[in-house]
């Protein structure tokens, strides 16, 4: 599913976005699993301390939100955004024209892509309705950005790994920019 020189612009973009979304979906799901496993292990290894902290909380989720908000949001965002990225990638894959595809197959693929987009919208509405600590997913993302910056970028003393992950983040952004802005003339069919 790599872009070809002869592809129309929208097909090139759809193929690029497909690859980006499918890989980012995988990465986000791995992050969600990793952080939930580590957070669960931390909570389980401090049983008595966690039980004492539970006093005053109606539910364990309130304790998690209050004392481990960053981890809670990482798990929530990693799972939900990973799911969205995967679903949108599948929808994109459906609408990208294939060689020797019949008219009925094209119409069915567009129908399936529309169904997947509708499903994403419904999942978003369901998620927003069931949020307890935030007004909607946008609020979740904003809060996460603030917590991330405080914990990993604007902290003192500086975290040693920041010397690696901050430049790595910028390098990734530059490479993404270059990937999405590669001209068709630079590709060989």
N, C-alpha and C positions, 0 to 999 in steps of 0.2 A: 504494500500500500504506500509506496513512495511516490512523491510528485514526479511527473514527467514534464519534459520541455513542451510537449504538445498539449498538455492539459490546459483547460480554461482556468482563468484566475480563481474562480470560486471553487473549482475542483482541487486545485493546488492547496488553497487555504483549508478546505475540508480535510484533505489528507494530512496536512501538517497538524491541524487541531486534533484529528483523530489520534495520531501518534502521541501528541502531548497529553491529551486527556487520559488515554489508556495507561500510560506510564505514571502519570501523577496520581491516578486512581489507585494503582498498586502501592505507590509510596505512601499515600495518605492512609490506606488501610493497614499497612505495616506499622506506621507510626501509632495509629489508634490501638492496635493490638499490643505493641511494645509498651506504650505508656500505661495502658490499663493493667497489664501484667505487673509492671514495676510498682505502680500505685497500689494495687491490690496486695502485693507482697509487703510493701512498707506498712500498710494498715494492719495486715494480719500479723506482722512481726512485733507489733506494739499493742497487743490485745488489751492489756489492763489500762494502758494510757488512753487508748481509743475509747474504751468503755467509760472511763472517767470523763472524757471530753463530751461524751454523748449526753450528759446531764444538761438539760436546757434545750435540747434539740428534739423536735417532734419526729424526725426521720433521719436515717443515716445519710441520705442525700444532702440534707442541710449541713451536716458536719463536713462532708466532702466539699461542698460548695464554699463553705466558710474557711476551712483550713487548707484546702487543696484546689482552689478555683482554677488555677492555670492547668493543672492536670485534668480536671473535670472538663474544661473547655477543649483541651487538646483531644481528648477521647471523643467528645461530641462532634467537633468539627472534622476531625480525621475520618470518622465513620461516615458522617452525612455528606461531606464534600467529596469523599472518595466514591460514595455511591452515586452522587450526581455526575461526577466526572465520567464514571463508567457508563452510566445510562446515556449521557449525551454523546459519548464516543460511539456507542452502539447505534444511536439514531443517525449520527453522521455517516457511519459505515453503510447504513441502509440507503441513504440518499445519494451516495457517490455512484455514478453510473458505472456499470460493468460491461465488458465486451460482450457482444451478442446477447444482450439482455432484451427480453421481449417487453412489449408495451404493458402487458398485464403484470409482469414481474416488477417493472418500474412503479406502476401504480400501487401494487401491494407493498413495496418497500417504502414508498412515501406514506402510505397509510400506517405502517408499523412505526415509522419515525415519528409521525404525529401522535400516535398512541403513547410512545415513550415520553415525548415532551409533555403531554397531558399528565402522565403519571408523575413526572418530576414536579409539576405545578401542584398536584394533589398532595404529594409527599411534603412539599414545602408548607402548604396550608395546614396539613395535619401537624407537622412539627411545630409551627408557630403557635397553633392553638394549645399545644400541650406543654409549652415552656413554662417553667415555674419561676425562674429567677430573672428572666429577661423578656423584653417585649416581643422580639422577633429575631430571626436569624441574623439580620443586619446588626442588631444590638449585640448579639453573641460575638460576631466578627470584630466589631469595634472594641469591645471589652478585651477580647483576646489580643488584639494588636497592642493595646495599652499595657497589658500584663507582660506580653512578650518583650516589648521595648524596655520596661522596667527591669525585668529579670535577666535579659541576655544582652542588651546593648548599652543602656544608660545606667549601668550599675558600677559601684566602686567598692572595693578594688575591682579592677577589670578582671573578667574571667579569662584564664589563659587560653581556653579554646576559642574565645572570641577572636583571637589573632588568626585563627584558621577559618571559622565559619562566617565571619563578616566578609573577608575577601572572597571566599568561596561563593557566597551569595551573590556578590557583584559579578563575579566571573560567570556564574550561571545565568544571570540576567542579560549580560552582554551576549553570551552564546545563544540564548533564546531569541534575542533581538535579531542577531545575524541569521539564525535559522528561518525565522518567519519573514525575513526580508531578502532572501536569496532570489535573485532574478531568474526567470526561466532560461535565459540565455546561458547561464552558468551551469545548467544541467545537461548531461548527455542522455539521450534516449536509448 
